[in-house]
Amino acid sequence: MAVGRTPMQPGLLSSTAGFCEGRLPPNSIYAVLHRECRALFPDEMFADLFAEDGRRSVPPMIVAVVMVLQRLEGLSDREAVERFAFDVRWKYAAGGLDFDHPGFVHTVLVDMRARLAASARPNRIFERTVEVAAQAGLVGRRRVLDSAPVYDAVATQDTITLIRSAVRGLLRAADHVLRARLRAVISSGDGYTSAAKPAIDWTDAAEREALIDARARDGYALLAVLEGRVLEQEVDQAARLLATVLGQDLEQDGGVFKIARKVARDRVISTVDPEARHGHKTVRRSFDGYKGHVAEDPDSEVITATAVTAGNVGDAGPAAELLADILHSPTQDEQVEEEQVEEEQVEVYGDAAYGTGPLLAELAEAGVEVMIKVQAANAPGGRFSKDAFTVDLEVGQVTCPNQVTAAIRPQRDGGGAACFAAACASCPLAALCTTARNGRVITISPHEEHLARGRARSADPGWLAAYRATRPKVERKIAHLVRRRHGGRCARVRGRAKVGADFSLLAAAVNVARLGVLGITSTGRGNWAISAG
C-alpha cells in the first residue's frame, strides 16, 4: 500500500472551514489543528510506513489528526471514525475537509498503530509535538517528573486461575502432535477447555489443597515433556509463562504442592497480560497494572517525555530515560552554540520517590541542579534517627549523639556499616537510640554523600519555596492526563509496549491542546513561533 495524499484545496462552497470559523475559539484544539495540521503531521512524515507503489492509503495526516482527537476524547476506534464521518469539527481539524469527504473503516486506525509499532519511531506523533514546541522556544532546561497508576485492562487472577490459564495457553500454542503428547501426561482429569474454575466445595480446605496439588503436578508434567526440545517462539513463551506462575506461588511440603506463604517480588498477576504487576502508589494505596511516567517543562507545561513501566517499578527507574534530552553529551555543534550563548541551568524537580542515591548521583555528575526531595531519616519509636549521627566519609567514621565514634566497615556494594556494639551497653542515651542487643548499626549507602546533601537541602526554607512553586505543576498535568474524559486512568490495551504507545499518544493530544492555548503558529520552512496575540 502506498502513502495517500491529503487534498490540498477543499471545495469553495462545500468546505467545513467557512462553517466552523467564528463558531470555534481560535485557541481550541480543532482550530489549531485546522491551521497547522499539514505542517504538524505532513503525509511525508509517515512515508516510511508505506510501500512506494500500490493502492493509496487513507492520507496519514488525516489518520494522525483522528488519532489525536480520538485519544483526547477517549473514544474507541469505531466511535472515532463515526465522529470523523459526522462531526464537522473533526473534518475542520483535518484541514477543513469538505462536508461530504468520505470516511474510512475503523481498521485503518488498527493498521496505522501496527505500522507505527513496527517502525523505528513508534512514538513519532508525540515526538513531533515536542519538536514543534522546542522550535517555538517553549522547551527550556527545567524538568519536573511524576507518575500515575494506569490500571490494567484485565482481571487479576488467583493462583488456580493463573495455573489453569497458563496450561490452556500452552496447549493452545502447541501444534496438534505436541498437544497430544502434552495431554497424555495430564493426570488430574481436567480437560483445560474452559476458563471456569473446577466445581469443588470451595469451603473445604482439603478439597482446595487437593485441587492445587493436582493442577501443579499437571503443569510440571507438561514442562517435563518440553524439557530439552527446540520450541517455536509462541510455545516457548507459553512454557516460560507456565513455569513462572508455578514457581511464584507454590512450594512443596511433604511431597504436596501448596500455596506459598509469601508473595513473589515480581509476581505475574494475569496470564492475559503477563507484563502487568501489582504496585503501590503510596503505602496504603495499591493498584494492578502499570505506571505512566512523564517529564514536563514547568514553564510552558509541555510534556517532553513519557514512559510506561510495570506497576512495581520505582518512580526513579525510568527517570534517566525521561531526562535523556537534557542529560545527553552535547555534540560539537551544540558545544559551539554553548560558547556563543550562555545556557540556562538544568534543573530537575521531583518528589521523594525520585530521591534515590543512584539517580541523585547521576544528576549531580551531569551538573544538574537537583530539586528533588529526599525523605528525611527516621527511626521507630521516636528514637534517634540517622541524622542525629555525624557521618564523616573522608575519615571513614560515624559519631553518635553521645560522642562515641565507630569506624565505617566497607561492604561489597560500595557502602558500609558502622557498628557501635558494646558501647551501647553502658551508654546513658541507649534507650533513646536502640533496642538491639548488639547495639546500634548505622548503614552507609554507596551514595551517602548525595543522600545526606539532599536531606539537608530538603529542609532549607528557600529551597522548599522554589520546590513548592514549581513541582505541583506536573501534578496538575498528570491529573489532566488521567481525567475521565481522556480515559487515561485505565489501560485501553494489553501489554507494556501497547500501553506505552497509547500513553504517548495521549500526551501528544494534550500537548497539541496546550500548543493551541499558547498560540503556536507555523512561520514556514519548518519554523514555529508563538503568535503575539
Disulfide bonds with the S-S distance in Angstrom:
none
